[in-house]
């Protein structure tokens, strides 16, 4: 399970795995910090680009990245960040602050 928050609309989406999250969250947006990520224990993840994003005069293209454990103080644990989330786009129990807190507290990873 990968949790991602879109930082402009403050929307949380739960993905079944890293491949699904990476396919959904475009590299250009990820590099611009439009998305923040956490693993199934609520620990912060950060992108590691193996192919950089490209920007040019006539267009841009998304790079290739994977999610790795975030460096210290990169961003808050998911349990702390939930206070900022305003929208949820996932099925229960990932459709509310209460459901996510219970998931994290019960160690359902």
Backbone as XML, in Angstrom:
<?xml version="1.0"?>
<chain id="A" units="angstrom">
  <residue number="1" name="UNK">
    <atom name="N" x="0.848" y="-1.172" z="0.000"/>
    <atom name="CA" x="0.000" y="0.000" z="0.000"/>
    <atom name="C" x="0.895" y="1.237" z="0.000"/>
  </residue>
  <residue number="2" name="UNK">
    <atom name="N" x="0.586" y="2.167" z="-0.883"/>
    <atom name="CA" x="1.260" y="3.464" z="-0.946"/>
    <atom name="C" x="0.186" y="4.531" z="-0.813"/>
  </residue>
  <residue number="3" name="UNK">
    <atom name="N" x="0.432" y="5.474" z="0.074"/>
    <atom name="CA" x="-0.478" y="6.601" z="0.243"/>
    <atom name="C" x="0.170" y="7.831" z="-0.379"/>
  </residue>
  <residue number="4" name="UNK">
    <atom name="N" x="-0.628" y="8.606" z="-1.108"/>
    <atom name="CA" x="-0.121" y="9.822" z="-1.746"/>
    <atom name="C" x="-1.102" y="10.955" z="-1.488"/>
  </residue>
  <residue number="5" name="UNK">
    <atom name="N" x="-0.547" y="12.131" z="-1.215"/>
    <atom name="CA" x="-1.370" y="13.322" z="-1.050"/>
    <atom name="C" x="-0.994" y="14.308" z="-2.129"/>
  </residue>
  <residue number="6" name="UNK">
    <atom name="N" x="-2.000" y="14.741" z="-2.869"/>
    <atom name="CA" x="-1.841" y="15.792" z="-3.870"/>
    <atom name="C" x="-1.900" y="17.102" z="-3.090"/>
  </residue>
  <residue number="7" name="UNK">
    <atom name="N" x="-0.794" y="17.844" z="-3.094"/>
    <atom name="CA" x="-0.619" y="18.958" z="-2.170"/>
    <atom name="C" x="-1.388" y="20.223" z="-2.537"/>
  </residue>
  <residue number="8" name="UNK">
    <atom name="N" x="-1.887" y="20.331" z="-3.747"/>
    <atom name="CA" x="-2.644" y="21.527" z="-4.120"/>
    <atom name="C" x="-4.099" y="21.424" z="-3.663"/>
  </residue>
  <residue number="9" name="UNK">
    <atom name="N" x="-4.718" y="20.272" z="-3.868"/>
    <atom name="CA" x="-6.109" y="20.059" z="-3.464"/>
    <atom name="C" x="-6.207" y="19.341" z="-2.118"/>
  </residue>
  <residue number="10" name="UNK">
    <atom name="N" x="-5.043" y="18.927" z="-1.577"/>
    <atom name="CA" x="-4.977" y="18.202" z="-0.297"/>
    <atom name="C" x="-5.849" y="16.953" z="-0.318"/>
  </residue>
  <residue number="11" name="UNK">
    <atom name="N" x="-5.664" y="16.180" z="-1.394"/>
    <atom name="CA" x="-6.425" y="14.957" z="-1.615"/>
    <atom name="C" x="-5.530" y="13.744" z="-1.419"/>
  </residue>
  <residue number="12" name="UNK">
    <atom name="N" x="-5.988" y="12.790" z="-0.616"/>
    <atom name="CA" x="-5.251" y="11.560" z="-0.379"/>
    <atom name="C" x="-5.816" y="10.444" z="-1.240"/>
  </residue>
  <residue number="13" name="UNK">
    <atom name="N" x="-4.906" y="9.688" z="-1.845"/>
    <atom name="CA" x="-5.272" y="8.500" z="-2.618"/>
    <atom name="C" x="-4.435" y="7.337" z="-2.103"/>
  </residue>
  <residue number="14" name="UNK">
    <atom name="N" x="-5.071" y="6.194" z="-1.890"/>
    <atom name="CA" x="-4.378" y="4.971" z="-1.501"/>
    <atom name="C" x="-4.186" y="4.118" z="-2.751"/>
  </residue>
  <residue number="15" name="UNK">
    <atom name="N" x="-2.941" y="3.730" z="-3.007"/>
    <atom name="CA" x="-2.607" y="2.885" z="-4.150"/>
    <atom name="C" x="-2.225" y="1.496" z="-3.646"/>
  </residue>
  <residue number="16" name="UNK">
    <atom name="N" x="-2.507" y="0.481" z="-4.438"/>
    <atom name="CA" x="-2.213" y="-0.889" z="-4.013"/>
    <atom name="C" x="-0.714" y="-1.172" z="-3.959"/>
  </residue>
  <residue number="17" name="UNK">
    <atom name="N" x="0.074" y="-0.403" z="-4.663"/>
    <atom name="CA" x="1.518" y="-0.610" z="-4.654"/>
    <atom name="C" x="2.235" y="0.519" z="-5.352"/>
  </residue>
  <residue number="18" name="UNK">
    <atom name="N" x="3.551" y="0.424" z="-5.338"/>
    <atom name="CA" x="4.386" y="1.464" z="-5.920"/>
    <atom name="C" x="4.141" y="1.640" z="-7.415"/>
  </residue>
  <residue number="19" name="UNK">
    <atom name="N" x="3.994" y="0.563" z="-8.144"/>
    <atom name="CA" x="3.793" y="0.658" z="-9.600"/>
    <atom name="C" x="2.544" y="1.463" z="-9.926"/>
  </residue>
  <residue number="20" name="UNK">
    <atom name="N" x="1.477" y="1.232" z="-9.194"/>
    <atom name="CA" x="0.235" y="1.964" z="-9.434"/>
    <atom name="C" x="0.407" y="3.449" z="-9.102"/>
  </residue>
  <residue number="21" name="UNK">
    <atom name="N" x="1.079" y="3.742" z="-7.994"/>
    <atom name="CA" x="1.295" y="5.140" z="-7.593"/>
    <atom name="C" x="2.162" y="5.877" z="-8.609"/>
  </residue>
  <residue number="22" name="UNK">
    <atom name="N" x="3.240" y="5.254" z="-9.040"/>
    <atom name="CA" x="4.159" y="5.879" z="-9.996"/>
    <atom name="C" x="3.477" y="6.085" z="-11.349"/>
  </residue>
  <residue number="23" name="UNK">
    <atom name="N" x="2.644" y="5.146" z="-11.751"/>
    <atom name="CA" x="1.928" y="5.284" z="-13.025"/>
    <atom name="C" x="0.931" y="6.443" z="-12.971"/>
  </residue>
  <residue number="24" name="UNK">
    <atom name="N" x="0.337" y="6.678" z="-11.821"/>
    <atom name="CA" x="-0.684" y="7.720" z="-11.671"/>
    <atom name="C" x="-0.071" y="9.115" z="-11.489"/>
  </residue>
  <residue number="25" name="UNK">
    <atom name="N" x="0.992" y="9.211" z="-10.719"/>
    <atom name="CA" x="1.590" y="10.503" z="-10.343"/>
    <atom name="C" x="2.735" y="10.841" z="-11.288"/>
  </residue>
  <residue number="26" name="UNK">
    <atom name="N" x="2.505" y="11.789" z="-12.177"/>
    <atom name="CA" x="3.484" y="12.137" z="-13.210"/>
    <atom name="C" x="4.766" y="12.709" z="-12.608"/>
  </residue>
  <residue number="27" name="UNK">
    <atom name="N" x="5.874" y="12.328" z="-13.217"/>
    <atom name="CA" x="7.183" y="12.748" z="-12.733"/>
    <atom name="C" x="7.360" y="14.247" z="-12.601"/>
  </residue>
  <residue number="28" name="UNK">
    <atom name="N" x="6.850" y="15.011" z="-13.555"/>
    <atom name="CA" x="6.972" y="16.468" z="-13.483"/>
    <atom name="C" x="6.279" y="17.017" z="-12.244"/>
  </residue>
  <residue number="29" name="UNK">
    <atom name="N" x="5.094" y="16.477" z="-11.927"/>
    <atom name="CA" x="4.369" y="16.908" z="-10.730"/>
    <atom name="C" x="5.074" y="16.445" z="-9.458"/>
  </residue>
  <residue number="30" name="UNK">
    <atom name="N" x="5.618" y="15.253" z="-9.485"/>
    <atom name="CA" x="6.324" y="14.717" z="-8.324"/>
    <atom name="C" x="7.554" y="15.570" z="-8.026"/>
  </residue>
  <residue number="31" name="UNK">
    <atom name="N" x="8.301" y="15.904" z="-9.059"/>
    <atom name="CA" x="9.493" y="16.735" z="-8.882"/>
    <atom name="C" x="9.129" y="18.120" z="-8.337"/>
  </residue>
  <residue number="32" name="UNK">
    <atom name="N" x="7.970" y="18.631" z="-8.696"/>
    <atom name="CA" x="7.507" y="19.938" z="-8.236"/>
    <atom name="C" x="6.840" y="19.864" z="-6.860"/>
  </residue>
  <residue number="33" name="UNK">
    <atom name="N" x="6.905" y="18.724" z="-6.207"/>
    <atom name="CA" x="6.326" y="18.507" z="-4.864"/>
    <atom name="C" x="4.809" y="18.646" z="-4.853"/>
  </residue>
  <residue number="34" name="UNK">
    <atom name="N" x="4.163" y="18.331" z="-5.987"/>
    <atom name="CA" x="2.704" y="18.307" z="-6.026"/>
    <atom name="C" x="2.199" y="17.042" z="-5.317"/>
  </residue>
  <residue number="35" name="UNK">
    <atom name="N" x="3.030" y="16.011" z="-5.249"/>
    <atom name="CA" x="2.671" y="14.762" z="-4.579"/>
    <atom name="C" x="3.657" y="14.457" z="-3.461"/>
  </residue>
  <residue number="36" name="UNK">
    <atom name="N" x="3.124" y="14.005" z="-2.309"/>
    <atom name="CA" x="3.922" y="13.466" z="-1.213"/>
    <atom name="C" x="3.473" y="12.028" z="-0.989"/>
  </residue>
  <residue number="37" name="UNK">
    <atom name="N" x="4.405" y="11.162" z="-0.604"/>
    <atom name="CA" x="4.135" y="9.731" z="-0.511"/>
    <atom name="C" x="4.492" y="9.161" z="0.858"/>
  </residue>
  <residue number="38" name="UNK">
    <atom name="N" x="3.776" y="8.062" z="1.227"/>
    <atom name="CA" x="4.044" y="7.312" z="2.448"/>
    <atom name="C" x="3.857" y="5.823" z="2.163"/>
  </residue>
  <residue number="39" name="UNK">
    <atom name="N" x="4.562" y="4.997" z="2.928"/>
    <atom name="CA" x="4.367" y="3.545" z="2.785"/>
    <atom name="C" x="3.188" y="3.094" z="3.642"/>
  </residue>
  <residue number="40" name="UNK">
    <atom name="N" x="2.962" y="1.785" z="3.704"/>
    <atom name="CA" x="1.795" y="1.253" z="4.402"/>
    <atom name="C" x="1.876" y="1.383" z="5.923"/>
  </residue>
  <residue number="41" name="UNK">
    <atom name="N" x="3.019" y="1.801" z="6.450"/>
    <atom name="CA" x="3.157" y="2.072" z="7.884"/>
    <atom name="C" x="3.082" y="3.573" z="8.174"/>
  </residue>
  <residue number="42" name="UNK">
    <atom name="N" x="2.876" y="4.368" z="7.123"/>
    <atom name="CA" x="2.778" y="5.814" z="7.283"/>
    <atom name="C" x="4.118" y="6.523" z="7.272"/>
  </residue>
  <residue number="43" name="UNK">
    <atom name="N" x="5.175" y="5.796" z="6.946"/>
    <atom name="CA" x="6.515" y="6.385" z="6.914"/>
    <atom name="C" x="6.725" y="7.120" z="5.589"/>
  </residue>
  <residue number="44" name="UNK">
    <atom name="N" x="7.337" y="8.303" z="5.640"/>
    <atom name="CA" x="7.528" y="9.103" z="4.420"/>
    <atom name="C" x="8.416" y="8.408" z="3.379"/>
  </residue>
  <residue number="45" name="UNK">
    <atom name="N" x="8.020" y="8.587" z="2.141"/>
    <atom name="CA" x="8.798" y="8.122" z="0.992"/>
    <atom name="C" x="9.136" y="9.338" z="0.140"/>
  </residue>
  <residue number="46" name="UNK">
    <atom name="N" x="10.222" y="9.241" z="-0.611"/>
    <atom name="CA" x="10.562" y="10.305" z="-1.549"/>
    <atom name="C" x="10.929" y="9.694" z="-2.893"/>
  </residue>
  <residue number="47" name="UNK">
    <atom name="N" x="10.758" y="10.469" z="-3.953"/>
    <atom name="CA" x="11.085" y="9.941" z="-5.282"/>
    <atom name="C" x="12.580" y="9.926" z="-5.515"/>
  </residue>
  <residue number="48" name="UNK">
    <atom name="N" x="13.013" y="8.901" z="-6.221"/>
    <atom name="CA" x="14.396" y="8.805" z="-6.668"/>
    <atom name="C" x="14.332" y="8.613" z="-8.187"/>
  </residue>
  <residue number="49" name="UNK">
    <atom name="N" x="14.774" y="9.617" z="-8.920"/>
    <atom name="CA" x="14.667" y="9.579" z="-10.372"/>
    <atom name="C" x="15.835" y="8.828" z="-10.984"/>
  </residue>
  <residue number="50" name="UNK">
    <atom name="N" x="15.523" y="7.842" z="-11.829"/>
    <atom name="CA" x="16.544" y="7.124" z="-12.590"/>
    <atom name="C" x="16.682" y="7.721" z="-13.981"/>
  </residue>
  <residue number="51" name="UNK">
    <atom name="N" x="15.623" y="8.347" z="-14.461"/>
    <atom name="CA" x="15.633" y="9.104" z="-15.716"/>
    <atom name="C" x="15.020" y="10.465" z="-15.383"/>
  </residue>
  <residue number="52" name="UNK">
    <atom name="N" x="15.771" y="11.542" z="-15.550"/>
    <atom name="CA" x="15.245" y="12.857" z="-15.158"/>
    <atom name="C" x="14.110" y="13.330" z="-16.060"/>
  </residue>
  <residue number="53" name="UNK">
    <atom name="N" x="13.288" y="14.209" z="-15.483"/>
    <atom name="CA" x="12.273" y="14.889" z="-16.285"/>
    <atom name="C" x="12.984" y="15.774" z="-17.292"/>
  </residue>
  <residue number="54" name="UNK">
    <atom name="N" x="12.326" y="16.017" z="-18.430"/>
    <atom name="CA" x="12.917" y="16.887" z="-19.459"/>
    <atom name="C" x="11.970" y="18.040" z="-19.739"/>
  </residue>
  <residue number="55" name="UNK">
    <atom name="N" x="12.546" y="19.222" z="-19.803"/>
    <atom name="CA" x="11.790" y="20.420" z="-20.159"/>
    <atom name="C" x="12.521" y="21.110" z="-21.296"/>
  </residue>
  <residue number="56" name="UNK">
    <atom name="N" x="11.757" y="21.506" z="-22.303"/>
    <atom name="CA" x="12.353" y="22.186" z="-23.444"/>
    <atom name="C" x="11.453" y="23.279" z="-23.963"/>
  </residue>
  <residue number="57" name="UNK">
    <atom name="N" x="11.889" y="23.934" z="-24.985"/>
    <atom name="CA" x="11.111" y="25.020" z="-25.575"/>
    <atom name="C" x="9.803" y="24.536" z="-26.179"/>
  </residue>
  <residue number="58" name="UNK">
    <atom name="N" x="9.796" y="23.309" z="-26.663"/>
    <atom name="CA" x="8.628" y="22.799" z="-27.378"/>
    <atom name="C" x="7.886" y="21.694" z="-26.640"/>
  </residue>
  <residue number="59" name="UNK">
    <atom name="N" x="8.166" y="21.546" z="-25.372"/>
    <atom name="CA" x="7.451" y="20.534" z="-24.605"/>
    <atom name="C" x="8.282" y="19.994" z="-23.467"/>
  </residue>
  <residue number="60" name="UNK">
    <atom name="N" x="7.694" y="19.074" z="-22.765"/>
    <atom name="CA" x="8.371" y="18.444" z="-21.645"/>
    <atom name="C" x="7.959" y="16.978" z="-21.590"/>
  </residue>
  <residue number="61" name="UNK">
    <atom name="N" x="8.739" y="16.205" z="-20.868"/>
    <atom name="CA" x="8.396" y="14.793" z="-20.716"/>
    <atom name="C" x="8.736" y="14.343" z="-19.304"/>
  </residue>
  <residue number="62" name="UNK">
    <atom name="N" x="7.948" y="13.384" z="-18.833"/>
    <atom name="CA" x="8.138" y="12.849" z="-17.497"/>
    <atom name="C" x="9.304" y="11.896" z="-17.457"/>
  </residue>
  <residue number="63" name="UNK">
    <atom name="N" x="10.061" y="11.989" z="-16.383"/>
    <atom name="CA" x="11.137" y="11.047" z="-16.155"/>
    <atom name="C" x="10.604" y="9.772" z="-15.526"/>
  </residue>
  <residue number="64" name="UNK">
    <atom name="N" x="11.522" y="8.947" z="-15.073"/>
    <atom name="CA" x="11.185" y="7.692" z="-14.419"/>
    <atom name="C" x="11.697" y="7.753" z="-12.992"/>
  </residue>
  <residue number="65" name="UNK">
    <atom name="N" x="10.837" y="7.387" z="-12.040"/>
    <atom name="CA" x="11.253" y="7.425" z="-10.643"/>
    <atom name="C" x="10.720" y="6.218" z="-9.892"/>
  </residue>
  <residue number="66" name="UNK">
    <atom name="N" x="11.329" y="5.982" z="-8.757"/>
    <atom name="CA" x="10.834" y="4.986" z="-7.811"/>
    <atom name="C" x="10.738" y="5.668" z="-6.453"/>
  </residue>
  <residue number="67" name="UNK">
    <atom name="N" x="10.047" y="5.039" z="-5.542"/>
    <atom name="CA" x="9.870" y="5.601" z="-4.208"/>
    <atom name="C" x="10.773" y="4.872" z="-3.229"/>
  </residue>
  <residue number="68" name="UNK">
    <atom name="N" x="11.518" y="5.644" z="-2.451"/>
    <atom name="CA" x="12.455" y="5.095" z="-1.471"/>
    <atom name="C" x="12.184" y="5.754" z="-0.121"/>
  </residue>
  <residue number="69" name="UNK">
    <atom name="N" x="12.707" y="5.169" z="0.942"/>
    <atom name="CA" x="12.559" y="5.758" z="2.268"/>
    <atom name="C" x="13.088" y="7.189" z="2.238"/>
  </residue>
  <residue number="70" name="UNK">
    <atom name="N" x="12.319" y="8.100" z="2.783"/>
    <atom name="CA" x="12.687" y="9.516" z="2.741"/>
    <atom name="C" x="13.819" y="9.810" z="3.709"/>
  </residue>
  <residue number="71" name="UNK">
    <atom name="N" x="14.617" y="10.801" z="3.351"/>
    <atom name="CA" x="15.667" y="11.262" z="4.246"/>
    <atom name="C" x="15.017" y="11.885" z="5.480"/>
  </residue>
  <residue number="72" name="UNK">
    <atom name="N" x="15.737" y="11.918" z="6.601"/>
    <atom name="CA" x="15.160" y="12.483" z="7.829"/>
    <atom name="C" x="14.617" y="13.902" z="7.602"/>
  </residue>
  <residue number="73" name="UNK">
    <atom name="N" x="13.478" y="14.160" z="8.199"/>
    <atom name="CA" x="12.822" y="15.474" z="8.127"/>
    <atom name="C" x="12.373" y="15.868" z="6.722"/>
  </residue>
  <residue number="74" name="UNK">
    <atom name="N" x="12.246" y="14.906" z="5.812"/>
    <atom name="CA" x="11.771" y="15.217" z="4.455"/>
    <atom name="C" x="10.338" y="15.721" z="4.498"/>
  </residue>
  <residue number="75" name="UNK">
    <atom name="N" x="9.466" y="14.959" z="5.130"/>
    <atom name="CA" x="8.101" y="15.386" z="5.433"/>
    <atom name="C" x="7.549" y="14.514" z="6.564"/>
  </residue>
  <residue number="76" name="UNK">
    <atom name="N" x="6.439" y="14.947" z="7.123"/>
    <atom name="CA" x="5.871" y="14.328" z="8.327"/>
    <atom name="C" x="5.373" y="12.909" z="8.082"/>
  </residue>
  <residue number="77" name="UNK">
    <atom name="N" x="5.284" y="12.159" z="9.171"/>
    <atom name="CA" x="4.641" y="10.850" z="9.167"/>
    <atom name="C" x="3.188" y="11.055" z="8.744"/>
  </residue>
  <residue number="78" name="UNK">
    <atom name="N" x="2.604" y="10.073" z="8.097"/>
    <atom name="CA" x="1.235" y="10.202" z="7.603"/>
    <atom name="C" x="0.248" y="10.516" z="8.728"/>
  </residue>
  <residue number="79" name="UNK">
    <atom name="N" x="0.438" y="9.937" z="9.898"/>
    <atom name="CA" x="-0.500" y="10.197" z="10.999"/>
    <atom name="C" x="-0.544" y="11.684" z="11.359"/>
  </residue>
  <residue number="80" name="UNK">
    <atom name="N" x="0.567" y="12.394" z="11.199"/>
    <atom name="CA" x="0.603" y="13.833" z="11.445"/>
    <atom name="C" x="0.043" y="14.615" z="10.259"/>
  </residue>
  <residue number="81" name="UNK">
    <atom name="N" x="0.335" y="14.172" z="9.070"/>
    <atom name="CA" x="-0.096" y="14.874" z="7.858"/>
    <atom name="C" x="-1.603" y="14.781" z="7.635"/>
  </residue>
  <residue number="82" name="UNK">
    <atom name="N" x="-2.252" y="13.790" z="8.211"/>
    <atom name="CA" x="-3.694" y="13.612" z="8.002"/>
    <atom name="C" x="-4.508" y="14.824" z="8.429"/>
  </residue>
  <residue number="83" name="UNK">
    <atom name="N" x="-3.992" y="15.599" z="9.365"/>
    <atom name="CA" x="-4.710" y="16.794" z="9.815"/>
    <atom name="C" x="-4.901" y="17.811" z="8.694"/>
  </residue>
  <residue number="84" name="UNK">
    <atom name="N" x="-4.062" y="17.746" z="7.667"/>
    <atom name="CA" x="-4.125" y="18.697" z="6.559"/>
    <atom name="C" x="-4.979" y="18.200" z="5.384"/>
  </residue>
  <residue number="85" name="UNK">
    <atom name="N" x="-5.247" y="16.894" z="5.335"/>
    <atom name="CA" x="-5.982" y="16.308" z="4.208"/>
    <atom name="C" x="-7.435" y="16.771" z="4.240"/>
  </residue>
  <residue number="86" name="UNK">
    <atom name="N" x="-7.933" y="17.203" z="3.095"/>
    <atom name="CA" x="-9.315" y="17.680" z="2.999"/>
    <atom name="C" x="-10.211" y="16.753" z="2.193"/>
  </residue>
  <residue number="87" name="UNK">
    <atom name="N" x="-9.624" y="15.945" z="1.312"/>
    <atom name="CA" x="-10.406" y="15.069" z="0.437"/>
    <atom name="C" x="-9.788" y="13.679" z="0.412"/>
  </residue>
  <residue number="88" name="UNK">
    <atom name="N" x="-10.636" y="12.677" z="0.224"/>
    <atom name="CA" x="-10.189" y="11.290" z="0.139"/>
    <atom name="C" x="-10.797" y="10.668" z="-1.109"/>
  </residue>
  <residue number="89" name="UNK">
    <atom name="N" x="-9.967" y="10.000" z="-1.912"/>
    <atom name="CA" x="-10.448" y="9.374" z="-3.150"/>
    <atom name="C" x="-10.157" y="7.881" z="-3.169"/>
  </residue>
  <residue number="90" name="UNK">
    <atom name="N" x="-10.431" y="7.221" z="-2.070"/>
    <atom name="CA" x="-10.179" y="5.787" z="-1.985"/>
    <atom name="C" x="-11.320" y="5.121" z="-1.231"/>
  </residue>
  <residue number="91" name="UNK">
    <atom name="N" x="-11.386" y="3.815" z="-1.380"/>
    <atom name="CA" x="-12.414" y="3.034" z="-0.688"/>
    <atom name="C" x="-12.071" y="2.899" z="0.798"/>
  </residue>
  <residue number="92" name="UNK">
    <atom name="N" x="-13.070" y="2.555" z="1.605"/>
    <atom name="CA" x="-12.865" y="2.326" z="3.039"/>
    <atom name="C" x="-11.813" y="1.242" z="3.239"/>
  </residue>
  <residue number="93" name="UNK">
    <atom name="N" x="-10.992" y="1.346" z="4.215"/>
    <atom name="CA" x="-10.978" y="2.326" z="5.300"/>
    <atom name="C" x="-10.167" y="3.583" z="4.971"/>
  </residue>
  <residue number="94" name="UNK">
    <atom name="N" x="-9.784" y="3.749" z="3.730"/>
    <atom name="CA" x="-8.892" y="4.857" z="3.360"/>
    <atom name="C" x="-9.647" y="6.097" z="2.886"/>
  </residue>
  <residue number="95" name="UNK">
    <atom name="N" x="-10.913" y="6.196" z="3.250"/>
    <atom name="CA" x="-11.742" y="7.309" z="2.792"/>
    <atom name="C" x="-12.043" y="8.319" z="3.897"/>
  </residue>
  <residue number="96" name="UNK">
    <atom name="N" x="-11.312" y="8.222" z="5.022"/>
    <atom name="CA" x="-11.517" y="9.170" z="6.118"/>
    <atom name="C" x="-10.279" y="9.212" z="7.005"/>
  </residue>
  <residue number="97" name="UNK">
    <atom name="N" x="-10.152" y="10.290" z="7.745"/>
    <atom name="CA" x="-9.053" y="10.412" z="8.708"/>
    <atom name="C" x="-9.149" y="9.289" z="9.736"/>
  </residue>
  <residue number="98" name="UNK">
    <atom name="N" x="-10.347" y="9.040" z="10.236"/>
    <atom name="CA" x="-10.536" y="8.017" z="11.259"/>
    <atom name="C" x="-10.144" y="6.631" z="10.741"/>
  </residue>
  <residue number="99" name="UNK">
    <atom name="N" x="-10.558" y="6.317" z="9.525"/>
    <atom name="CA" x="-10.223" y="5.022" z="8.947"/>
    <atom name="C" x="-8.736" y="4.833" z="8.757"/>
  </residue>
  <residue number="100" name="UNK">
    <atom name="N" x="-8.066" y="5.865" z="8.287"/>
    <atom name="CA" x="-6.618" y="5.775" z="8.091"/>
    <atom name="C" x="-5.875" y="5.693" z="9.413"/>
  </residue>
  <residue number="101" name="UNK">
    <atom name="N" x="-6.304" y="6.483" z="10.386"/>
    <atom name="CA" x="-5.645" y="6.415" z="11.704"/>
    <atom name="C" x="-5.782" y="5.012" z="12.300"/>
  </residue>
  <residue number="102" name="UNK">
    <atom name="N" x="-6.965" y="4.430" z="12.215"/>
    <atom name="CA" x="-7.185" y="3.086" z="12.729"/>
    <atom name="C" x="-6.299" y="2.091" z="11.983"/>
  </residue>
  <residue number="103" name="UNK">
    <atom name="N" x="-6.198" y="2.214" z="10.686"/>
    <atom name="CA" x="-5.349" y="1.333" z="9.880"/>
    <atom name="C" x="-3.899" y="1.416" z="10.352"/>
  </residue>
  <residue number="104" name="UNK">
    <atom name="N" x="-3.403" y="2.641" z="10.507"/>
    <atom name="CA" x="-2.010" y="2.827" z="10.922"/>
    <atom name="C" x="-1.768" y="2.346" z="12.356"/>
  </residue>
  <residue number="105" name="UNK">
    <atom name="N" x="-2.704" y="2.623" z="13.253"/>
    <atom name="CA" x="-2.552" y="2.228" z="14.654"/>
    <atom name="C" x="-2.618" y="0.718" z="14.840"/>
  </residue>
  <residue number="106" name="UNK">
    <atom name="N" x="-3.393" y="0.041" z="14.004"/>
    <atom name="CA" x="-3.552" y="-1.404" z="14.119"/>
    <atom name="C" x="-2.463" y="-2.172" z="13.402"/>
  </residue>
  <residue number="107" name="UNK">
    <atom name="N" x="-1.548" y="-1.457" z="12.744"/>
    <atom name="CA" x="-0.462" y="-2.123" z="12.061"/>
    <atom name="C" x="-0.903" y="-3.079" z="10.983"/>
  </residue>
  <residue number="108" name="UNK">
    <atom name="N" x="-1.879" y="-2.659" z="10.182"/>
    <atom name="CA" x="-2.441" y="-3.513" z="9.127"/>
    <atom name="C" x="-1.529" y="-3.634" z="7.916"/>
  </residue>
  <residue number="109" name="UNK">
    <atom name="N" x="-0.309" y="-3.256" z="8.065"/>
    <atom name="CA" x="0.619" y="-3.305" z="6.932"/>
    <atom name="C" x="0.893" y="-4.732" z="6.517"/>
  </residue>
</chain>
